[in-house]
């Protein structure tokens, strides 16, 4: 074989060059896609909004869905009739969250971080947990968690140019629940002790004593609402009917 013939065998063919160029272009498209794909991060509130409890009356409803599919739960229509601003649900199957948000007409403010698995009860592979839904704006959705894993979700909302926080919690029983209550207090303090409304489903007949940093507003059959001092309760009750879980509790609150 002549030297020229050997060199010609080493030179890339036109087809091979096209393959290489195609691979480079494909790689650039993939990398570019990583930059334009929306990140799984919660929306952030506008800057310079004052922290406080609005004087606008707000209705909160809390309900233990008991892991029932929405189609099998007769209390969801009853909750709609209460005309809530916020719906705080415990023991919700992960696959049902979007359907429930749409049922309440609250899908526009929903983002995935508003749902958090109950890892402390169901384990890391658990598929049920707590969710915050609202017709009001919702920001900064994030998990509430301790050593044993997540026990709730919380988020910020803005009404009348006042920012406050909302939490949906399911505590474990005994000492574990007390530790979770302490973790909730520490997270709240780390955010500057903002105005807070929390719905708590407890595995014990009474809530952990460490919740005394909040005011207990409503207590019924293991479901509680807790408020910080910036709020006043102006109404409360249960939704009529019979569901598979506990009856939905509701409260009306206004800022002091």
C-alpha positions as CSV (number, residue, x, y, z in Angstrom):
1,X,0.0,0.0,0.0
2,X,1.3,3.4,-1.0
3,X,1.7,6.2,1.7
4,X,-1.0,8.2,-0.1
5,X,-3.4,5.3,0.0
6,X,-2.7,4.8,3.8
7,X,-3.4,8.4,4.5
8,X,-6.6,8.3,2.5
9,X,-7.9,5.5,4.7
10,X,-7.2,7.6,7.9
11,X,-9.1,10.6,6.6
12,X,-12.8,10.9,7.8
13,X,-15.4,10.1,5.2
14,X,-18.2,12.7,4.5
15,X,-20.7,10.4,6.2
16,X,-18.6,10.0,9.3
17,X,-18.1,13.8,9.5
18,X,-21.8,14.3,9.3
19,X,-22.3,11.8,12.2
20,X,-19.8,13.7,14.4
21,X,-21.4,17.1,13.6
22,X,-24.9,15.6,14.4
23,X,-23.7,14.3,17.8
24,X,-22.2,17.7,18.7
25,X,-25.4,19.5,17.7
26,X,-27.5,17.0,19.7
27,X,-25.3,17.5,22.7
28,X,-25.7,21.3,22.5
29,X,-29.5,20.9,22.3
30,X,-29.6,18.8,25.4
31,X,-27.4,21.2,27.3
32,X,-29.5,24.1,26.2
33,X,-32.6,22.3,27.2
34,X,-31.3,22.0,30.7
35,X,-31.1,25.8,30.9
36,X,-34.5,26.5,29.6
37,X,-36.4,23.8,31.4
38,X,-38.4,25.2,34.4
39,X,-36.7,24.4,37.7
40,X,-38.7,22.6,40.4
41,X,-38.5,25.5,42.8
42,X,-41.4,27.3,44.5
43,X,-42.4,30.8,43.4
44,X,-41.0,33.6,45.5
45,X,-43.1,36.5,46.9
46,X,-42.7,40.0,45.6
47,X,-40.0,42.0,47.4
48,X,-40.7,44.7,50.0
49,X,-44.1,43.2,51.1
50,X,-44.7,43.8,54.8
51,X,-45.0,40.9,57.1
52,X,-48.3,40.9,59.0
53,X,-51.8,39.5,59.4
54,X,-54.3,41.1,57.0
55,X,-57.5,42.7,58.3
56,X,-59.3,40.9,55.5
57,X,-61.4,38.0,56.9
58,X,-60.0,34.6,55.8
59,X,-61.5,31.1,56.1
60,X,-59.4,28.1,56.7
61,X,-60.7,24.5,56.4
62,X,-58.8,21.4,57.6
63,X,-59.6,17.9,56.8
64,X,-58.1,14.4,57.2
65,X,-58.7,12.8,53.8
66,X,-57.7,9.4,55.2
67,X,-56.0,8.5,51.9
68,X,-59.3,8.2,50.1
69,X,-59.6,8.8,46.3
70,X,-61.4,12.1,45.6
71,X,-64.2,10.3,43.8
72,X,-65.0,8.3,46.9
73,X,-64.9,11.3,49.3
74,X,-68.3,12.9,50.0
75,X,-66.9,15.6,52.1
76,X,-65.1,17.4,49.3
77,X,-68.3,19.0,47.9
78,X,-69.2,20.0,51.5
79,X,-65.8,21.8,51.8
80,X,-66.5,23.7,48.5
81,X,-69.8,24.9,50.1
82,X,-67.8,26.4,52.9
83,X,-66.2,28.8,50.4
84,X,-62.7,28.5,51.9
85,X,-59.7,30.7,51.2
86,X,-57.4,28.0,52.3
87,X,-57.8,24.2,52.3
88,X,-55.4,22.2,54.5
89,X,-55.6,18.5,53.9
90,X,-53.8,15.7,55.7
91,X,-53.3,12.0,54.5
92,X,-53.6,12.8,50.8
93,X,-52.4,10.3,48.2
94,X,-49.7,11.9,46.1
95,X,-51.4,11.0,42.8
96,X,-54.6,12.7,43.8
97,X,-53.3,16.2,44.6
98,X,-53.7,17.8,41.2
99,X,-57.2,16.4,40.8
100,X,-58.2,17.8,44.2
101,X,-56.7,21.2,43.5
102,X,-58.7,21.3,40.3
103,X,-61.9,20.2,42.1
104,X,-61.6,23.2,44.4
105,X,-60.6,25.5,41.6
106,X,-57.3,26.2,43.3
107,X,-55.0,24.8,40.7
108,X,-53.7,28.3,39.7
109,X,-51.9,28.9,42.9
110,X,-50.7,25.3,43.4
111,X,-47.1,24.3,42.9
112,X,-45.6,20.9,43.8
113,X,-43.8,22.1,46.9
114,X,-47.1,22.7,48.6
115,X,-47.5,18.9,48.9
116,X,-45.1,17.1,51.2
117,X,-45.0,13.4,52.1
118,X,-45.5,12.2,55.7
119,X,-42.1,10.6,55.8
120,X,-42.1,10.3,59.6
121,X,-45.1,8.0,59.4
122,X,-45.0,6.4,55.9
123,X,-41.2,6.2,55.4
124,X,-39.1,7.6,52.5
125,X,-41.2,5.6,50.0
126,X,-44.5,6.7,51.3
127,X,-47.0,8.1,48.8
128,X,-49.3,10.1,51.1
129,X,-48.9,13.4,52.9
130,X,-50.1,16.9,53.5
131,X,-51.1,19.6,51.1
132,X,-51.9,23.4,51.2
133,X,-54.4,24.7,48.6
134,X,-55.7,28.2,48.3
135,X,-57.5,30.7,46.0
136,X,-55.1,33.2,47.5
137,X,-51.5,33.6,46.3
138,X,-49.0,31.0,47.7
139,X,-45.2,31.2,47.7
140,X,-42.2,29.5,49.2
141,X,-43.8,26.1,49.6
142,X,-41.4,23.9,51.6
143,X,-41.4,20.8,53.9
144,X,-41.6,20.9,57.6
145,X,-39.3,18.1,58.9
146,X,-37.3,16.7,61.7
147,X,-34.9,13.8,62.2
148,X,-37.5,11.2,61.2
149,X,-38.5,13.0,58.0
150,X,-41.1,15.4,56.8
151,X,-44.3,15.9,59.0
152,X,-45.9,18.7,57.1
153,X,-45.9,21.5,54.6
154,X,-45.9,25.3,54.9
155,X,-46.0,28.2,52.6
156,X,-46.3,32.0,52.5
157,X,-49.3,33.9,51.3
158,X,-50.0,37.6,50.6
159,X,-53.4,39.2,51.2
160,X,-53.9,43.0,51.3
161,X,-50.1,43.5,50.9
162,X,-49.4,41.5,54.1
163,X,-47.3,38.4,54.1
164,X,-48.0,35.5,56.5
165,X,-47.5,31.8,56.7
166,X,-49.8,28.8,56.6
167,X,-48.9,25.2,57.7
168,X,-50.5,21.8,57.3
169,X,-49.1,19.3,59.8
170,X,-49.6,15.6,60.8
171,X,-47.8,14.9,64.0
172,X,-46.7,11.4,65.2
173,X,-47.7,10.1,68.6
174,X,-45.8,10.4,71.9
175,X,-42.2,11.7,72.1
176,X,-41.8,11.8,68.3
177,X,-44.8,14.2,68.1
178,X,-43.3,16.4,70.8
179,X,-40.0,16.5,68.9
180,X,-41.8,17.5,65.7
181,X,-43.6,20.3,67.5
182,X,-40.3,21.6,68.7
183,X,-38.9,21.4,65.2
184,X,-41.9,23.4,63.9
185,X,-41.2,26.1,66.5
186,X,-37.6,26.2,65.5
187,X,-38.4,26.6,61.8
188,X,-40.9,29.3,62.6
189,X,-38.4,31.2,64.7
190,X,-35.8,30.8,61.9
191,X,-38.2,32.7,59.6
192,X,-38.5,35.6,62.1
193,X,-41.6,34.3,63.9
194,X,-44.0,35.5,61.3
195,X,-47.8,35.4,61.6
196,X,-48.9,31.8,61.2
197,X,-52.1,29.7,60.9
198,X,-51.5,26.0,61.3
199,X,-53.8,23.0,60.9
200,X,-52.6,20.1,63.0
201,X,-53.7,16.5,62.8
202,X,-52.2,14.6,65.8
203,X,-51.9,10.9,66.3
204,X,-52.4,11.5,70.0
205,X,-55.8,12.6,71.6
206,X,-54.1,15.8,72.7
207,X,-51.5,17.9,71.0
208,X,-47.9,18.1,72.2
209,X,-47.3,20.6,75.1
210,X,-44.5,22.2,73.0
211,X,-47.2,23.8,70.8
212,X,-47.7,26.4,73.5
213,X,-45.8,29.0,71.4
214,X,-49.1,29.1,69.4
215,X,-52.6,29.9,70.5
216,X,-55.0,26.9,70.2
217,X,-58.1,28.1,68.4
218,X,-60.2,25.0,67.6
219,X,-59.9,21.5,69.0
220,X,-62.2,18.6,67.9
221,X,-61.5,14.9,67.5
222,X,-57.8,15.2,67.0
223,X,-57.8,18.2,64.7
224,X,-56.6,21.6,65.8
225,X,-56.0,25.0,64.5
226,X,-53.2,27.1,66.0
227,X,-52.6,30.8,65.5
228,X,-50.0,33.3,66.4
229,X,-50.9,36.3,68.4
230,X,-51.5,38.5,65.4
231,X,-54.8,36.8,64.6
232,X,-58.3,36.8,66.1
233,X,-60.8,34.0,65.5
234,X,-64.2,35.4,64.4
235,X,-66.0,32.2,63.5
236,X,-65.6,28.4,63.6
237,X,-67.4,25.2,63.1
238,X,-67.6,21.8,61.3
239,X,-68.9,21.0,57.9
240,X,-72.1,19.0,58.0
241,X,-72.2,15.5,56.5
242,X,-70.4,12.2,56.9
243,X,-67.0,11.5,55.3
244,X,-64.5,8.6,55.6
245,X,-62.2,10.7,57.7
246,X,-62.9,13.2,60.5
247,X,-65.3,16.0,59.8
248,X,-63.8,19.1,58.2
249,X,-63.1,21.9,60.7
250,X,-63.2,25.6,59.6
251,X,-62.2,28.9,61.2
252,X,-62.6,32.5,60.1
253,X,-59.7,34.8,61.2
254,X,-58.7,38.4,60.8
255,X,-55.6,40.3,61.7
256,X,-55.6,42.2,65.0
